[in-house]
Amino acid sequence: MNPSSSVASGLQPLHRQELAVKVLSKREPISHLAKQEQVSRKFLYQQKAIAQKALNTAFKKEESEQEVLYYLPITQKWIFQLILALILICHCSYRGIKELLRDLFDYSVSIGTIHNRVIEATEKARNINHTQDLSRIKVPLLDELFQGNQPVLTGVDVNSTYCFLLEAVEHRDEDTWGWYLLEAESQGLNPDYTIADAGKGIRTGQKAAWGNIPCHGDVWHILDQGETLCRNLAKKAQGATTQREKLEQRMELAKLKGKGNQLSAKLTKARKNELILQKLASDIKILLFWLRNDILSLAGAEWSERQELMNFIIEELQLREDKAHKGIRALRVALSNQKGDLLAFARILDHKLEKIAQKFQIAPSQVREVCLLMKKSLSTNFYWQKWNHLYKQLSAKFLPVKEAVESAMKSTPRASSLAENLNSRLRNYFFLRKHLNSDYLELLRFFLNHRRFMASRIAKRVGQSPTELMTGIKHPHWLEMLGFERFQRA
């Protein structure tokens, strides 16, 4: 038996309390106290934990659930701003608001009153939306989404996430897009270029409204199309494997009956079909990997080299076209038609990298190597080997060059991902409504542009609204902008 454990087991409760107090006081080291009392340090820590728990319990404030936290002066105007907050923050329906006010506030309100208050706020929101200066937007993202069968046109600033266009329309053709883009132009919108998918209405409408302002291709949509194709081919290959396995099982049973030759031709054909599909799925997956990581990635080769690689991908896809797999031809045609627009970002990045080379008086190839370094994971040996190699080459210039390259890459958008992000957020509002109207979308656009981000992967956005990010100017809370006074505890 351990001597210290036998001593500890014989200690009286009062003595244990005294030991716990000594340990909590920290007047002498635990090891000294353990040696003096002939007990283990583990035992002393246990007594300390018991005493600490007792202290916490003794000083814990018992708060009654019935205790009044604070008083809220309920006025009719406060009820109206609660209605707006429930609709815009909580995505609540009119009937849900009516029920909440009845059950929690003992206040009766009609659906018509709720609607009238929303319309009243919408008029103020519309005036704010239509007087906003859009001249700071340099790269807008254009997209379309659908609520049922109704198209909704959207436009978002790539830097601030400001939504300058949110309109439910009957058609998404050239005239409709051109009309709303000209309206945005009247508010000062004069972009360097835009980013959109291959939609005919968007591109012809922009050309009609803005002439020669370039419309770059959206990388996300074409990669999503490729991913869908890969998944479909992988499923077909898996289905062929399952079919082959079932035939092999039937063959084994047939052999036992001496009838194996009846299935031999089918099994041979199934094995051949499986190999063909597996090879096709593997080839398309490799081609898509090259497309994503070498051609359409920010960190990559010069524009001319990317163009050659894109042509290679298109040729390889054409060799594998088959009537049974129409998705391959669809992807090949899309790449052929859009390759110039999809690679437009590479020209811009090349120009930025050339400026960096001139600024730091180094070779353009060295700047490109720093750019390619960004493709590698920090957890790999290759990254740090290349990092050391470039540091030796560029010496004190390396870190400033690396920072400049990172900034250039971050400021070169390739996809309308923010528009897709906005679309996904809008779904949380649209699902309550069968039909959309301009009033509701005006209010929703105002709210999304003036509510402040509570969290974001981009640190500078936290605590700021899209409008503040775009203009650099602070504005009041969105409720105050609509004429309400926010409640604040005294």
C-alpha positions in Angstrom: 0.0 0.0 0.0 1.2 3.5 -0.8 2.1 5.3 2.5 0.8 8.6 1.3 -2.6 7.1 0.4 -2.9 5.4 3.8 -2.2 8.8 5.5 -4.7 10.6 3.3 -7.5 8.1 4.0 -7.1 8.6 7.7 -7.4 12.4 7.7 -10.4 14.0 9.4 -12.8 16.3 7.5 -11.6 19.4 9.4 -7.9 18.6 8.6 -8.9 18.2 4.9 -10.5 21.6 5.0 -7.3 23.1 6.4 -5.2 21.5 3.7 -7.6 22.8 1.0 -7.4 26.4 2.4 -3.6 26.2 2.4 -3.6 25.0 -1.2 -6.0 27.8 -2.3 -3.9 30.4 -0.5 -0.8 29.5 -2.6 1.6 30.5 0.3 3.8 27.5 -0.2 4.4 25.1 -3.1 2.1 22.0 -3.4 5.1 19.7 -3.4 6.3 21.1 0.0 2.9 20.8 1.5 2.5 17.2 0.2 5.9 16.2 1.7 5.1 17.9 5.0 1.7 16.2 5.4 2.9 12.9 3.8 0.2 12.9 1.2 0.3 12.9 -2.6 0.0 16.1 -4.7 -3.0 14.5 -6.5 -4.8 14.3 -3.1 -4.2 18.0 -2.4 -5.5 19.0 -5.9 -8.6 17.0 -5.2 -9.2 18.8 -1.9 -8.6 22.1 -3.7 -11.2 21.3 -6.3 -13.8 20.3 -3.6 -13.1 23.6 -1.8 -13.3 25.7 -4.9 -16.6 24.1 -5.9 -18.0 24.9 -2.4 -16.8 28.6 -2.7 -18.4 29.0 -6.2 -21.7 27.5 -4.9 -21.6 29.8 -1.8 -21.1 33.0 -3.8 -23.3 32.1 -6.8 -26.0 34.7 -7.2 -29.4 33.0 -7.5 -31.3 34.8 -10.2 -35.0 34.3 -10.3 -36.6 33.7 -13.7 -39.3 36.0 -12.6 -36.9 38.9 -11.8 -37.7 42.0 -14.0 -34.6 42.7 -16.1 -35.8 46.1 -17.5 -38.9 47.9 -18.6 -39.7 48.5 -22.2 -42.0 51.5 -23.2 -44.3 50.1 -25.8 -45.6 52.7 -28.2 -47.4 52.3 -31.5 -44.3 53.5 -33.3 -42.2 50.9 -31.5 -44.7 48.2 -32.6 -44.2 49.3 -36.2 -40.4 49.0 -36.0 -40.8 45.6 -34.4 -42.9 44.6 -37.4 -40.2 45.7 -39.8 -37.5 43.9 -37.7 -39.5 40.7 -37.6 -39.9 40.8 -41.4 -36.4 41.7 -42.3 -34.3 40.2 -39.6 -36.4 37.1 -38.6 -37.9 36.5 -42.1 -41.3 36.4 -40.5 -44.6 36.2 -42.3 -47.4 38.7 -41.8 -49.6 36.1 -40.1 -46.7 35.1 -37.9 -46.3 38.7 -36.8 -50.0 39.0 -36.1 -49.8 35.9 -33.9 -46.7 37.0 -32.1 -48.1 40.4 -31.2 -51.4 38.8 -30.0 -49.7 36.1 -27.9 -46.7 37.9 -26.4 -47.8 41.6 -26.3 -51.6 41.2 -26.0 -51.8 43.6 -29.0 -54.2 43.1 -31.9 -53.2 44.2 -35.4 -54.6 43.4 -38.8 -52.8 42.0 -41.9 -53.8 45.2 -43.7 -52.1 47.4 -41.1 -48.9 45.4 -41.2 -48.9 45.7 -45.0 -49.6 49.4 -44.9 -46.7 50.0 -42.5 -44.3 48.0 -44.8 -45.4 50.1 -47.8 -44.8 53.3 -45.8 -41.2 52.2 -44.9 -40.7 51.1 -48.5 -41.2 54.6 -49.9 -38.4 55.9 -47.6 -36.2 53.0 -48.5 -36.8 53.5 -52.3 -35.8 57.2 -52.0 -32.5 56.2 -50.2 -31.8 53.4 -52.8 -32.4 55.7 -55.8 -30.3 58.6 -54.5 -27.2 56.5 -53.6 -24.1 57.4 -55.6 -22.8 54.3 -57.4 -19.6 55.8 -58.9 -17.4 53.9 -56.5 -18.4 50.5 -57.9 -15.7 49.4 -60.4 -16.5 45.7 -60.9 -20.2 44.8 -60.6 -21.4 41.2 -60.7 -24.5 40.5 -62.7 -26.7 37.5 -62.3 -30.3 36.1 -62.5 -32.3 34.0 -60.2 -35.9 32.7 -60.3 -38.7 32.8 -57.8 -41.1 30.2 -59.3 -41.1 31.1 -63.0 -40.4 34.8 -62.3 -36.9 36.1 -63.1 -35.1 38.4 -60.6 -32.2 40.5 -61.9 -29.4 41.1 -59.4 -26.3 43.2 -59.4 -23.6 43.3 -56.7 -20.4 45.3 -56.1 -17.5 42.8 -55.9 -15.6 44.8 -53.2 -18.3 46.0 -50.8 -21.1 43.4 -51.5 -23.5 46.4 -52.1 -26.6 45.3 -54.1 -27.4 48.0 -56.7 -29.9 45.9 -58.6 -32.7 43.7 -57.3 -35.7 43.6 -59.6 -38.4 41.1 -60.3 -39.2 41.2 -64.1 -41.3 39.5 -66.7 -38.5 38.9 -69.1 -34.7 38.7 -68.8 -33.9 39.8 -72.4 -31.7 42.5 -73.8 -34.2 45.3 -73.4 -34.9 44.5 -69.8 -31.3 44.2 -68.7 -30.4 47.3 -70.7 -33.1 49.4 -69.1 -32.0 48.6 -65.5 -28.3 49.0 -66.3 -29.0 52.5 -67.7 -30.9 53.3 -64.5 -27.8 52.3 -62.5 -25.7 54.4 -64.8 -27.9 57.4 -64.0 -26.8 56.9 -60.4 -23.2 57.1 -61.4 -22.3 53.5 -62.1 -19.4 53.5 -64.6 -17.6 50.2 -64.2 -14.2 49.1 -65.6 -15.7 45.7 -66.5 -18.4 43.4 -65.2 -18.5 39.6 -64.4 -21.5 37.5 -65.5 -22.3 34.0 -66.7 -23.0 33.2 -70.4 -26.6 34.4 -70.3 -27.5 36.0 -73.6 -29.8 38.6 -72.0 -27.2 39.9 -69.6 -24.5 40.2 -72.2 -26.6 41.7 -75.0 -28.3 44.0 -72.5 -25.0 45.3 -71.2 -23.6 45.9 -74.7 -26.7 47.8 -75.6 -26.5 50.0 -72.5 -22.8 50.4 -71.9 -21.2 49.8 -75.3 -17.7 48.4 -75.2 -17.4 47.9 -71.4 -16.1 44.3 -71.1 -18.1 41.5 -69.6 -15.8 38.9 -68.2 -16.8 35.3 -67.8 -17.9 33.7 -64.6 -15.5 30.9 -63.6 -17.8 29.4 -61.0 -20.6 28.5 -63.4 -18.3 26.7 -65.9 -16.6 24.8 -63.1 -19.9 23.8 -61.6 -21.0 22.5 -65.0 -17.8 20.4 -65.1 -18.3 19.1 -61.6 -21.8 18.0 -62.5 -20.5 16.2 -65.6 -17.8 14.4 -63.5 -20.5 13.3 -61.0 -22.7 11.9 -63.7 -19.9 10.0 -65.4 -18.8 8.6 -62.0 -22.3 7.4 -61.3 -22.5 5.7 -64.7 -19.1 4.0 -64.1 -20.3 2.8 -60.7 -23.5 1.5 -62.3 -21.5 -0.4 -64.9 -19.4 -2.0 -62.1 -22.6 -3.0 -60.2 -24.0 -4.5 -63.4 -20.8 -6.5 -64.0 -20.8 -7.8 -60.4 -24.4 -9.0 -60.7 -23.6 -10.7 -64.0 -20.6 -12.4 -62.4 -22.8 -13.7 -59.6 -25.3 -15.0 -62.1 -22.5 -16.6 -64.1 -21.3 -18.5 -61.0 -24.8 -19.9 -60.4 -25.1 -20.8 -64.1 -21.8 -22.6 -64.0 -23.1 -24.8 -61.3 -25.9 -25.8 -63.6 -23.6 -26.2 -66.6 -25.1 -23.2 -68.4 -22.2 -20.7 -68.0 -21.8 -20.2 -71.7 -25.2 -18.5 -71.9 -24.0 -15.4 -70.0 -20.4 -15.2 -71.3 -21.2 -12.8 -74.1 -23.1 -10.4 -71.8 -20.4 -10.6 -69.1 -17.7 -9.8 -71.7 -19.7 -6.8 -72.9 -20.4 -5.6 -69.4 -16.7 -5.8 -68.5 -15.7 -3.9 -71.6 -18.4 -1.2 -70.9 -17.2 -0.9 -67.3 -13.6 -0.3 -68.5 -14.7 2.3 -71.1 -16.8 4.2 -68.6 -14.1 4.1 -65.8 -11.5 5.4 -68.3 -13.8 8.1 -69.6 -14.8 9.3 -66.0 -11.1 9.3 -65.0 -10.1 11.3 -68.1 -12.8 13.9 -67.6 -11.9 14.2 -64.0 -8.2 14.9 -64.9 -9.1 17.4 -67.5 -11.4 19.3 -65.1 -8.6 19.2 -62.5 -6.3 20.9 -65.0 -9.0 23.4 -65.9 -9.6 24.3 -62.3 -6.0 24.3 -60.9 -3.9 25.3 -63.9 -6.1 27.4 -66.3 -8.8 29.1 -64.3 -6.9 29.5 -61.0 -5.5 32.9 -60.0 -2.1 31.6 -59.4 -1.1 30.3 -62.8 0.7 30.9 -66.1 0.6 33.9 -68.4 -2.6 34.5 -70.4 -1.1 33.1 -73.6 -0.1 29.9 -72.0 -3.5 29.5 -70.3 -5.0 30.0 -73.8 -3.0 27.2 -75.2 -3.9 24.9 -72.3 -7.6 25.8 -72.7 -7.4 24.8 -76.4 -5.9 21.5 -75.4 -8.7 20.8 -72.9 -11.3 21.6 -75.6 -9.6 19.3 -78.1 -9.4 16.5 -75.6 -13.1 16.9 -74.7 -14.0 16.8 -78.4 -12.1 13.5 -78.8 -14.3 12.0 -76.0 -17.7 13.3 -77.2 -20.3 10.6 -77.4 -24.1 10.6 -78.0 -24.5 8.7 -74.8 -22.7 11.4 -72.8 -24.1 14.7 -74.1 -22.7 16.6 -71.1 -19.2 16.3 -72.6 -20.2 18.1 -75.8 -22.1 20.7 -73.8 -19.0 21.5 -71.7 -16.8 21.6 -74.7 -19.1 24.0 -76.6 -19.4 26.2 -73.5 -15.6 26.4 -73.1 -15.2 27.1 -76.8 -17.7 29.9 -76.8 -16.6 31.5 -73.5 -12.8 30.9 -73.4 -12.0 34.5 -74.1 -14.3 35.8 -71.4 -13.3 33.2 -68.9 -9.6 34.0 -69.3 -10.1 37.8 -69.3 -9.0 37.9 -65.6 -5.6 36.5 -66.5 -4.9 39.5 -68.7 -5.7 41.9 -65.9 -3.5 39.9 -63.4 -0.6 39.8 -65.9 -0.8 43.6 -66.2 -0.7 44.0 -62.4 2.3 41.6 -62.1 4.1 43.5 -64.8 3.6 46.7 -62.8 5.0 45.0 -59.6 8.1 43.9 -61.6 8.7 47.5 -62.8 8.1 48.9 -59.3 10.6 46.6 -57.6 12.9 46.5 -60.6 13.0 42.7 -60.8 12.4 40.2 -63.7 8.7 39.5 -64.5 9.5 35.8 -64.3 10.5 36.2 -60.6 7.1 37.9 -59.9 5.4 35.0 -61.7 7.3 32.6 -59.5 6.0 34.4 -56.4 2.5 34.2 -57.8 2.8 30.5 -58.5 4.1 30.0 -54.9 0.5 31.0 -53.7 -0.8 27.8 -55.3 1.1 25.6 -52.8 -0.1 24.8 -49.3 1.9 26.2 -46.4 2.0 22.8 -44.8 4.1 21.3 -47.6 7.9 21.1 -47.8 7.8 22.3 -51.4 6.3 25.6 -50.4 9.0 26.4 -47.9 11.8 25.2 -50.2 10.5 27.5 -52.9 10.0 30.3 -50.3 13.7 30.0 -49.3 14.8 29.9 -52.9 12.9 33.1 -53.8 14.0 34.8 -50.6 17.7 34.1 -51.6 17.0 35.5 -55.1 15.1 38.6 -54.1 16.6 39.2 -50.6 15.0 42.2 -48.9 12.6 42.7 -51.8 10.9 39.3 -51.4 8.4 40.0 -48.6 7.2 43.4 -50.1 6.9 41.7 -53.6 5.0 38.8 -52.0 2.6 41.2 -50.2 2.1 43.1 -53.5 1.4 39.9 -55.4 -1.1 38.7 -52.8 -2.9 42.1 -53.0 -3.0 42.0 -56.8 -4.5 38.5 -56.7 -7.1 39.4 -54.1 -8.2 42.4 -56.2 -8.7 40.3 -59.3 -12.1 38.7 -59.2 -12.9 35.7 -61.5 -16.4 34.7 -60.5 -19.8 36.0 -59.5 -19.7 34.1 -56.2 -20.9 37.2 -54.3 -24.0 37.3 -56.5 -24.6 33.6 -55.8 -24.1 34.3 -52.1 -26.7 37.1 -52.3 -29.1 34.8 -54.2 -28.8 32.1 -51.4 -29.5 34.7 -48.8 -32.5 36.0 -50.7 -34.0 32.5 -50.8 -34.6 32.8 -47.0 -37.0 35.7 -47.8 -38.5 34.5 -51.0 -39.7 31.1 -49.7 -42.6 32.8 -47.8 -43.9 34.4 -51.0 -45.4 33.0 -54.2 -45.1 36.3 -56.0 -42.6 39.2 -55.7 -43.2 42.9 -56.3 -40.9 45.9 -56.6 -42.0 47.3 -53.2 -40.9 44.3 -51.2 -37.6 44.0 -53.2 -36.8 47.8 -52.7 -37.2 47.4 -48.9 -35.2 44.2 -48.9 -32.4 45.8 -50.9 -32.3 48.7 -48.5 -32.1 46.4 -45.5 -29.3 44.2 -47.0 -27.3 47.3 -48.0 -27.5 49.0 -44.6 -27.5 46.3 -42.0 -24.0 45.8 -40.5 -22.2 42.5 -40.8 -22.0 40.7 -37.4 -19.4 38.2 -38.8 -17.4 37.7 -42.0 -14.4 35.8 -43.2 -13.1 39.2 -44.3 -12.2 41.0 -41.1 -12.7 44.6 -42.5 -16.4 43.9 -43.2 -17.3 43.1 -39.5 -19.2 46.0 -37.9 -19.8 47.7 -41.3 -22.6 47.7 -43.8 -22.1 47.2 -47.6 -23.0 50.9 -48.0 -20.3 52.0 -45.5 -17.8 49.7 -47.2 -18.6 51.2 -50.6 -18.6 54.8 -49.6 -16.3 54.9 -46.7 -18.8 57.0 -44.8 -20.7 55.9 -41.6 -24.5 56.1 -41.6 -27.1 55.7 -38.9 -28.7 52.4 -38.0 -31.1 51.3 -40.8 -34.2 51.7 -38.5 -33.1 55.3 -37.7 -32.7 55.9 -41.4 -36.4 54.9 -41.8 -37.4 57.5 -39.2 -37.6 55.3 -36.0 -35.9 55.8 -32.7 -34.2 52.7 -31.4 -34.8 51.7 -27.8 -31.7 51.8 -25.5 -31.6 50.6 -21.9 -30.9 53.4 -19.4 
